[in-house]
Amino acid sequence: MADVFKLGFIGAGNMAESIGRGVVNSGVLQPASIRTAHRRAERRVVFDSFGVKILESNAQVVEDSEIVVISVKPQVVKKVLLELKPILSEEKLLVSVAAGIKIKDLQEWSGQRRIIRVMPNTPSAVGQGASVMCVGEMATKKDEERVASLFRAIGKVWVADEKYFDAVTGLSGSGPAYIYLAIEAMADGGVAAGLPRDLALGLASQTVLGAAAMVKHTGKHPGQLKDEVTSPAGTTIAGIQELERGAFRSNLISAVVAATKRCRELSQS
C-alpha cells in the first residue's frame, strides 16, 4: 500500500513546481495531497493546473501539511521561518532546498530539530535531477524514506554529511552550467567545421546525453570509455590532444573548486 502524506510547499517557484510535477507524474502522491500558497496569481495558476490545492497563506500550508518544503530564495529563508516558528511543531518534518543554508541555522530560525536538507539541481525540471540529502538529528528513518521518494521522482538521490554540501553545490549545483558551455562550444565547433547550426546543436546535446548515459549504465570508468573510442592516430585522439593543450580537465577541476569556495564564502556571510 502506498505511503500517503500531506506535502506543503512554502514558496511556489520553479524548484517547487519541478518536485510537485515529478511527484504527481510518478504517482508518489496524488495532487490532492499537495498544497501551496503564493501572492502571484500566475504561480497559483501553474500549481492549480496539475491539481495542487491552493491555500491563502503559508501558515495554512504549514497547518495542513505533514512535510513542509522550504523552497523560497535563500535570502528570505530566515524571515519566512521566523514568521512560521509559532505554528511549527515536531509533528511536522521540515525539508529545505535553499542553497547554502545550514541545518543549525534552520533549527535556530524555526525552533525545529526534525529537519532534512536537500541540494537538488535544475535538471530536476526534466526529471534528471541530482539531489543530495542530509538528515537532521531528529528526523526518522521514515522521514528519510519519504523525502527520498519525493526527490527520486525528479532524478537520482544520494545521502551525504552536511560537510560535503558546499562541494556538492560546486559540482552538481553549478555543474549544469559547465555542461551547457561545453554543448554550446561543441556546437560552435561543428558550425566552424561546416555544419548547419541546428544540426550542430542537436548533435552536440545528444552526444553529451549519450556519453553521460554510457557512464551511468555501463558502470565503466569514463577513462576506459574514452580509450574505447580513441583509435591509434585517429580523429578522436587528435581532438583530445587539443583539449589537453587547452588544459580542459584542469579547467573543469578548477571550476568545481572555485564554485565550492564561493559557496563556502556565501554560506558564512
N, C-alpha and C positions, 0 to 999 in steps of 0.2 A: 504494500500500500504506500502511495506517495506521501512524503512528508509535507504537510501543508502548514504554512505560517504566513503571517501578515508582514509585508515588506513595505517600508516607507522611505521615500527619498526626500531629504532636505536639500533643495537645490535641484532644479529640473533642467539642467544643461545637457550638453552632448554626451558626457560620460554616463550620466543617469539614464538618458534615453537608450544608449547602447546596451547597458546592463538590462534595463527593463524589456527592451525588444528581444534580446537574446534569451532571457528567462522565459518569456511568453512563447517565443518560437520553438524553444526546445522542450516546452511542456513541463519545466521545473515548477512553475506556478501558473495558475490561471490569472488573467488580467485583473479580475475582481479582488485578488489577494494583494494587489499593489496599489499604493496611494502616494500622491504628492500634492504640493501646492506651489503656486508661482504667481507673482504680481503681473507678469506679462501674459496677455491673452494668447499670443501666438505659441508660447511654450505649453500652456494648458491645452490648446487645441492639438498639439503634437501628441501629448500623452493620452488625451481622450481618444485619439484616432485608433489606438490599439487597445482600448478598453480599460485603461488605468483609471482608478477612482480619483477624482479631483476634489480636494478639500479647500477650505477657505484660508487656513493658516498653517504654519509649521507646527504650532502647538497641537493642532488637531491631528496632524500627521503622526507626531510622536505618540499621542494618546491612543491612536488607533492602530499602532504597529508593534510587532514583537522585535523586529530587526529594523534599526534606523540607520540608513546610509547617509553619511555626511558627504555630500557631493557638491559643495559650494567652492568658490575660489579660495586658495589658501589664506589670502589676506583677510578674509572675513570669517574664518572658522572660529576664532576666539569670540567675536561679537555674537555669532549665532549660538554657540554653545553656552555662553553666559546667559543669554536670553532663555534658553531651553532648560537650564540647570534645575530650576524649581520643579519641573514636571518630569524630569528623567528619574528613573528608578532602576535598581539592579535586576528587575524583571525584564528589562529591555537590553538587547545587545546593541552596542554602538559600533558601527563599521565606518571607518574613514578612508576615503580615496584621495584626500587632499595631499598633494606632494609636499614633502619637507616638514610636515607637522608630526612631531614625535608623540609616542604614546603617553609619556609623562606629562606633556602639555595638554593632550586631550583629556587625561584624567583630572588634571588640575582645573581646567575650564568647565568640565562637565560634571565633576563630582562622581564620575563613574569609574569603575575598575574593570567592568566586563566589556572589553574593547578588542576589536580586531582591526589592524591597519593593513590596507591593501594598496599596492602600487600597480595599477593597470597601465596600459599604453593605448595610443589612438587606434591601432588596427582592431581593437575591440569592436569598433563600429561596423566591421565587416566579418565579425566572428572569428578573427585571427589574432586576438589579443595575447599578450604575455603578461600575466599578473603574478605578483609575489605577495604572499600573506605573512604577517607577523601576528601571533596570537598573544593577547594580553594575559596577565596573571590569573584573572578570574573567569576568563572565557572557558567554556566547557568543550569537551570533545564533540558534542552535538552541535554547538555553536560553530566550531571549525568546519564540520561536515556540511552544515547548511550554507555557510559563506563560500566554501569551495564549490558547492553545487551551483551557486549564482555565477561565479566567475568562470567555471568550466563551460557555462552556456555561451560565453563570448570568447573562448580560446583555451589556452593552457594555463595551469596554475602550479606554482611552486610555494613551498613554505620555507621561510628562512628567518634567521635572527634579525632584529631591527638594525643591528650594527652594519649590515650589508646594504641598507636601503639607499644610501647616497650613491653607491656603486651601481645598484640596480637602476636608479634613475639615469645615471650616466650611460649605461648600456642599453637597456630596453626602453626606458622612458624617452630618452633623446635619440636613440638609435634609428628609429624610422626615418628621421630627417637625414641621417648619413646615407641611408639606402636610397632615399629619393634623389639625393645629389648624384649618387652612383648611376641610377637609372637615367637621369637627365643627361649626364656626361656620356654614358654609353650610347644613348640615342643621338647626341650631337656627333659622336664618333661615326655612327652609321651614316648620318647626313653628310659628314665630311668625306666619307668613303663613297658617296653617291646614291644612298638610299633615299626614297621619299620620306618626309618627316613622320607621317602616321605609321608607316611600316616600321621605321627605325624605333619609334617609341613602343609600339606593340611588341616587337621582338625583344627589346631591352627589358621591359617589365615582365614578360612571360619567362625570359631567361633567368631573371633573378628569382621569380616564383618557383620555377622548376629546380634551380640549384638548391634553394632552401628545402624543398620537398625531398630532394635526394639525400641531403644531410639528415633530415628528420626521419625518413622512412627506411633508409638502408642501414643506419647505425654505423656507417663507415666514417672514419675521421676525414674532415674536409681536405686535409693534405693528401690522403690516399685517393679521394675522388678527383682532386686536381691532377695527380700523377696519371690517373687512368685516361684523362682526356688530353694529355700532353705528350705528343709523339716526338721522337728524336728529330731535331732540325725542322720541326713543323711550324704551323701558323700559331698555335697556342703558346708555345714557348717563346716565340718572337714577341707576342703581346705581353706575356708575363715578365720578360726581360725589361720591357719599357716600364711596367708598373713598379718593378723593383728599383729601377733607376730613379723613379719619382718617389721612392720611399712610401709606397702605397700602404703596406702593412703597418709600418711605423706611424704613419699619419692617422690611421684608424685607431691604433692603440692610444695615441696621444689625445685623440678626440674624446674617447671614453674617459680617460683620466682627467682631462680638463673639465668635462661636464660634471664628473663626480666631485671635483674640487669646488666648482661653482655651487653645486647643490649643497655641499657642506657649509660653504660661506653663507648661503641664503638661509639655511636652517638654524644658523647660530645668530643671525642678525635680529 
